Amino acid sequence: MTVQVKTFGSMSEAAAALASDRAARFFSGGTLLMRAINEGDTTIATLVRSTDPGCRQIRNEGARVVIGAGVRMVDILANRDLAILHPVARVVGGPAVRAMATVGGNLFAPSPYGDLAVALLALDATVMVQGAYGGAQQTPLEQFLAGRDRAGSSGLVMAVSVPRPASPDAFRFRKVARVKPKGVSVLSIAAHLPATGGRIAGARVAYGAMAPTPIRARAVERALEGRTLDAAGIAPALAAAAEGISPPTDALATAWYRREVVSVHLRRLLLGEGS
């Protein structure tokens, strides 16, 4: 099977090309896309690329950091302004994968991939999407992920905007894998836990490999509100750890196993314990 490659100078041109060809896919890092092609995926006939430099930039915009969709994991690791995401980028595959895998691509990674998307969801990120025939618009990441695989969805991710947490210590991330440090996730958990007077206020907790896309653990968030991060304070959150999840069964773990262990790893994350 022959796959055609088309390169455009702007993201808007690339978005229009994608919209006009159902067999086209956007090529950035290609860590999952090229695997699909090499395994004989006949639904892909065209690869669309863009040389737009904006999609590979990281820039500060006041209280937020804007990360271009083409920024790679190694670029995140080299950027001081994104130090909060270094522990996440560091566990996305091995060195070769981190040199190719991009922020935009991670948003489309199927479960159990997509560790960075889990972290961005916990950090209340927004996604800038370039429409096929119009301007760009900002969409909350949670909303974007919910409609990501919907038939007829259109547009091309240009960047992700992340608020700067008031305290870097308020963000926590945990990845559980059978092969460390670069294995595929059995599950991942990210949490932003801002506190006032020692009590949690405005918690956001996200799971990976617990549904077809990264999801908010809303029952956990509600249970943490106004609580302290100690054994007694987090007990209600642990009791709610499995609410709202629909984990898959795959080669790494069964749905039953993921349900059984999620509260164990949530406890370790909330208490700041090691592996």
C-alpha positions in Angstrom: 0.0 0.0 0.0 1.3 3.4 -1.0 0.9 6.3 1.5 1.1 9.8 0.1 2.8 12.6 2.2 1.6 16.2 1.8 3.4 19.1 3.5 1.9 22.5 4.2 3.4 25.8 5.4 0.6 26.6 7.9 -1.6 24.7 10.3 -4.8 26.2 8.7 -3.8 24.7 5.3 -3.1 21.3 7.0 -6.5 21.4 8.7 -8.2 22.0 5.4 -6.4 19.1 3.8 -7.4 16.8 6.6 -11.0 17.8 6.4 -11.1 17.1 2.6 -9.7 13.6 2.9 -11.2 10.9 5.1 -8.1 8.7 4.6 -5.7 11.5 5.8 -4.0 11.6 9.1 -1.9 14.4 10.6 1.8 13.4 11.0 3.8 14.9 13.8 5.9 12.6 15.9 4.4 9.4 14.4 5.1 7.1 17.3 1.7 5.5 17.1 0.8 6.5 13.5 3.8 4.8 11.9 3.1 1.7 13.9 -0.4 1.5 12.5 0.9 2.0 8.9 3.6 -0.6 9.4 1.0 -3.1 10.7 -1.0 -2.6 7.5 -3.8 -0.1 8.5 -5.5 0.4 5.1 -7.6 3.3 6.3 -4.6 5.6 6.1 -3.7 6.7 2.6 -2.3 10.2 3.2 -0.1 11.8 5.8 -0.5 15.5 6.3 2.5 17.5 7.7 3.0 21.2 8.6 6.2 23.2 8.8 4.5 26.0 10.7 7.1 27.0 13.4 4.4 28.1 15.8 3.4 24.5 16.6 6.8 23.8 18.0 7.1 26.7 20.3 6.7 27.0 24.1 5.8 30.5 25.2 4.8 32.3 28.4 1.5 34.2 28.5 1.2 35.6 31.9 -0.3 33.0 34.2 -0.3 30.3 31.5 2.3 28.4 29.4 1.3 27.7 25.8 2.8 24.5 24.4 2.7 24.0 20.7 1.2 20.7 19.5 4.5 19.8 17.8 6.6 20.1 21.0 8.2 16.8 21.9 8.8 15.2 25.2 12.5 16.0 25.1 11.6 19.7 24.5 9.4 19.6 27.7 12.3 18.1 29.6 14.6 20.9 28.4 12.3 23.7 29.4 12.5 25.2 32.9 9.0 26.7 32.6 7.6 23.2 32.2 9.4 21.7 35.2 6.1 20.6 36.7 5.7 18.3 33.6 9.2 16.8 33.7 8.3 13.7 35.8 5.5 13.0 33.3 7.5 13.5 30.1 10.3 11.4 31.6 8.2 8.3 31.7 6.7 8.5 28.2 8.5 5.6 26.5 12.3 5.4 26.1 14.7 8.0 24.8 13.9 7.3 21.1 10.1 7.7 21.8 10.6 10.9 23.8 12.6 12.4 20.9 9.6 11.9 18.6 6.5 11.9 20.7 4.6 15.2 20.6 2.1 17.0 22.9 -0.6 17.0 20.2 -0.1 13.3 19.4 -0.4 12.4 23.1 -3.9 13.9 23.2 -5.0 11.3 20.6 -3.2 8.3 22.1 -5.6 5.5 22.8 -5.8 3.9 26.3 -3.5 2.8 27.9 -1.2 5.4 26.3 -1.5 9.2 26.8 0.2 9.8 30.1 0.8 13.5 29.3 -2.9 14.0 28.5 -3.7 12.7 32.0 -1.4 15.3 33.6 -2.7 18.1 31.4 -6.3 17.2 32.4 -5.5 17.4 36.1 -3.9 20.8 35.4 -7.1 22.2 33.8 -5.5 22.7 30.4 -7.3 24.1 27.3 -6.7 23.0 23.7 -6.4 25.4 20.7 -8.0 23.8 17.7 -7.6 25.1 14.2 -10.9 24.7 12.3 -10.8 23.4 8.7 -12.5 26.4 7.3 -12.3 29.1 10.0 -10.2 30.4 12.9 -8.9 28.7 16.0 -10.9 28.2 19.1 -10.1 27.3 22.7 -11.7 24.2 24.2 -11.3 22.8 27.7 -9.2 19.6 27.5 -11.9 17.5 29.2 -14.5 18.6 26.5 -12.0 17.9 23.8 -11.2 14.4 25.0 -14.9 13.6 25.3 -15.5 14.4 21.7 -12.1 13.3 20.3 -13.2 10.1 18.6 -16.6 11.2 17.6 -17.4 10.7 13.9 -17.5 14.0 12.1 -15.2 15.8 14.5 -12.9 18.2 12.7 -10.0 20.5 13.3 -6.3 20.3 14.1 -4.7 20.8 17.5 -2.4 23.8 17.4 -1.4 24.1 21.0 -2.2 23.4 24.6 -2.5 26.1 27.3 -1.7 25.2 30.9 -2.2 27.4 33.9 0.8 27.8 36.2 -0.1 26.2 39.6 0.3 28.6 42.5 2.6 25.9 44.1 4.5 23.3 42.1 4.2 21.0 45.1 0.5 20.9 44.6 0.8 18.7 41.5 1.5 15.0 41.7 1.7 12.3 39.1 2.0 8.5 39.4 2.4 6.0 36.6 2.1 2.2 37.2 3.8 0.0 34.7 5.1 -3.5 34.5 8.3 -2.4 32.8 10.0 0.5 34.5 10.5 3.3 33.7 9.3 3.2 30.1 6.5 0.6 30.1 3.0 1.2 28.9 0.7 2.2 31.8 -1.3 -0.2 33.7 -2.8 3.0 35.1 -1.8 6.5 35.7 -3.0 9.2 38.1 -2.4 12.9 38.1 -3.7 15.3 40.8 -3.6 19.1 41.3 -4.2 19.6 45.0 -4.1 23.3 46.0 -4.6 23.9 49.7 -5.7 26.8 51.9 -4.9 26.6 55.6 -3.8 23.0 55.1 -7.0 21.9 53.6 -7.7 21.0 49.9 -9.6 23.6 47.9 -10.3 23.0 44.2 -8.8 19.5 43.7 -8.6 18.1 40.2 -7.7 14.4 39.8 -7.4 12.5 36.5 -7.0 8.9 35.6 -5.4 7.2 32.6 -6.2 3.7 31.4 -9.4 3.8 33.3 -11.7 4.6 30.3 -11.2 5.0 26.5 -9.7 8.4 27.2 -8.2 10.1 30.2 -11.0 11.1 32.7 -11.6 13.2 35.7 -12.1 11.3 39.0 -14.9 13.6 40.1 -16.1 11.5 43.0 -12.5 11.6 44.4 -12.3 15.4 43.8 -15.5 15.9 45.8 -14.4 13.7 48.6 -11.1 15.6 48.9 -12.6 19.0 49.1 -11.9 20.6 52.5 -9.9 17.6 53.7 -6.3 17.3 54.8 -3.7 15.0 53.1 -3.3 12.5 55.8 -4.7 9.0 56.3 -7.9 10.1 57.9 -8.4 13.0 55.5 -8.1 11.0 52.3 -10.2 8.0 53.5 -13.4 9.2 51.8 -11.5 9.8 48.5 -10.1 6.2 48.6 -13.6 4.8 49.1 -14.7 6.7 46.0 -11.6 5.8 43.9 -13.4 3.4 41.5 -16.5 5.5 41.0 -17.2 6.4 37.3 -14.4 4.4 35.8 -14.7 1.8 32.9 -11.2 0.3 32.7 -10.3 -1.9 29.8 -9.0 -5.4 29.8 -5.8 -5.7 27.7 -2.5 -7.5 27.6 -1.3 -5.5 30.6 -4.1 -6.0 33.0 -7.8 -6.9 33.4 -10.5 -4.4 34.1 -11.0 -6.2 37.5 -7.3 -5.7 38.4 -7.4 -2.0 37.6 -10.5 -1.5 39.7 -8.9 -3.4 42.6 -5.6 -1.5 42.7 -6.7 2.1 41.8 -7.3 3.0 45.4 -3.9 1.6 46.5 -2.1 3.8 44.0 -4.3 6.8 44.7 -3.4 6.5 48.4 0.3 6.4 47.6 0.0 9.5 45.4 -2.1 11.5 47.9 0.3 10.7 50.8 3.4 11.3 48.7 4.7 7.8 49.0 7.1 6.1 46.7 6.5 3.1 44.4 
